[in-house]
Amino acid sequence: MAIISALFFAAALIGLFLPGYTHEVLGLCFLAAVILHNAGSLGFYRDLAAGKRKKDAAVILAIAAAVILLILSGCVIFLNYFMGASILPSFDWMTLHIAAAIVSFLLMLLHMKQEWS
């Protein structure tokens, strides 16, 4: 499921250049893949809770924070630009969204490197 999650993440980035709501749909597919990936990794989380993998725990928490920022900023951008809402309109949501995407991607690569080495 890790590869599928990474592929949906890359597809969502490519989806920025495709018409309509492609980016948003691919982002939701990425979110679903991440949820399935985490649901299938319960043994990994048991090891984290037992304190056996401290480096992994730090990376996982950082990924969670970055992905939460990515999702929240994406939701606000969607509501503000596509639905006409006005949620903190002076805040630069796009910069936060892009930064969260970059950080999420780098942390996911680090996580994959840790798991596969």
C-alpha positions as CSV (number, residue, x, y, z in Angstrom):
1,M,0.0,0.0,0.0
2,A,3.0,2.3,0.5
3,I,3.8,2.3,-3.2
4,I,0.1,3.0,-4.1
5,S,0.1,5.9,-1.6
6,A,3.2,7.3,-3.2
7,L,1.8,6.9,-6.7
8,F,-1.4,8.7,-5.7
9,F,0.7,11.5,-4.2
10,A,2.7,11.9,-7.4
11,A,-0.5,11.7,-9.5
12,A,-2.1,14.5,-7.4
13,L,1.0,16.7,-8.1
14,I,0.6,15.9,-11.8
15,G,-3.1,16.5,-11.4
16,L,-2.4,20.2,-10.9
17,F,-1.9,20.5,-14.6
18,L,-5.0,18.5,-15.6
19,P,-8.5,20.0,-16.1
20,G,-11.3,20.3,-13.6
21,Y,-11.2,18.8,-10.1
22,T,-8.5,16.1,-11.0
23,H,-6.1,17.3,-8.4
24,E,-8.8,17.2,-5.7
25,V,-10.0,13.7,-6.7
26,L,-6.4,12.3,-6.8
27,G,-5.8,14.0,-3.4
28,L,-8.8,12.1,-1.9
29,C,-7.5,8.9,-3.5
30,F,-4.1,9.6,-1.8
31,L,-5.9,10.1,1.5
32,A,-7.8,6.8,1.1
33,A,-4.6,4.9,0.3
34,V,-2.8,6.4,3.3
35,I,-5.7,5.3,5.6
36,L,-5.6,1.8,4.1
37,H,-1.8,1.7,4.5
38,N,-2.0,2.7,8.1
39,A,-4.8,0.2,8.8
40,G,-2.6,-2.5,7.4
41,S,0.4,-1.4,9.6
42,L,-1.0,-2.0,13.0
43,G,1.9,-4.3,14.0
44,F,4.3,-1.5,13.1
45,Y,2.4,0.9,15.3
46,R,2.5,-1.7,18.2
47,D,6.3,-1.7,17.9
48,L,6.3,2.1,17.9
49,A,4.1,2.2,21.0
50,A,6.5,-0.2,22.8
51,G,9.4,2.2,22.1
52,K,11.3,-0.2,19.9
53,R,11.6,2.2,17.0
54,K,12.2,5.8,18.2
55,K,13.6,7.1,14.9
56,D,10.6,5.7,13.0
57,A,8.2,7.2,15.6
58,A,9.6,10.7,15.0
59,V,9.3,10.4,11.2
60,I,5.8,9.1,11.5
61,L,4.7,11.9,13.8
62,A,6.3,14.5,11.4
63,I,4.5,12.9,8.4
64,A,1.2,12.9,10.2
65,A,1.7,16.6,11.1
66,A,2.7,17.5,7.5
67,V,-0.2,15.5,5.9
68,I,-2.7,17.0,8.3
69,L,-1.5,20.5,7.3
70,L,-1.7,19.4,3.7
71,I,-5.3,18.2,4.0
72,L,-6.5,21.2,6.1
73,S,-4.9,23.8,3.8
74,G,-6.3,21.9,0.7
75,C,-9.8,22.0,2.2
76,V,-9.5,25.7,3.0
77,I,-8.2,26.4,-0.5
78,F,-11.1,24.4,-2.0
79,L,-13.7,26.1,0.1
80,N,-12.3,29.6,-0.5
81,Y,-11.6,29.4,-4.3
82,F,-14.2,26.9,-5.5
83,M,-17.1,27.4,-3.0
84,G,-16.8,31.1,-2.3
85,A,-16.0,30.8,1.4
86,S,-13.9,33.4,3.1
87,I,-11.8,31.5,5.7
88,L,-8.9,33.7,6.8
89,P,-8.7,35.3,3.3
90,S,-5.5,37.3,4.1
91,F,-3.6,34.1,5.0
92,D,-1.4,32.6,2.2
93,W,-3.0,29.1,2.2
94,M,-1.4,28.2,-1.1
95,T,2.1,28.6,0.2
96,L,1.3,26.5,3.3
97,H,-0.3,23.9,1.0
98,I,2.8,23.7,-1.3
99,A,5.2,23.7,1.7
100,A,3.2,20.9,3.4
101,A,3.3,18.9,0.2
102,I,7.0,19.2,-0.2
103,V,7.7,18.3,3.4
104,S,5.2,15.4,3.3
105,F,6.9,14.1,0.1
106,L,10.4,14.3,1.6
107,L,9.3,12.7,4.9
108,M,7.5,9.9,3.0
109,L,10.8,9.2,1.1
110,L,12.7,9.1,4.4
111,H,10.0,6.7,5.9
112,M,10.3,4.4,2.9
113,K,14.1,4.4,3.1
114,Q,13.9,3.5,6.8
115,E,11.5,0.7,6.2
116,W,13.2,-0.8,3.2
117,S,16.8,-0.7,4.5
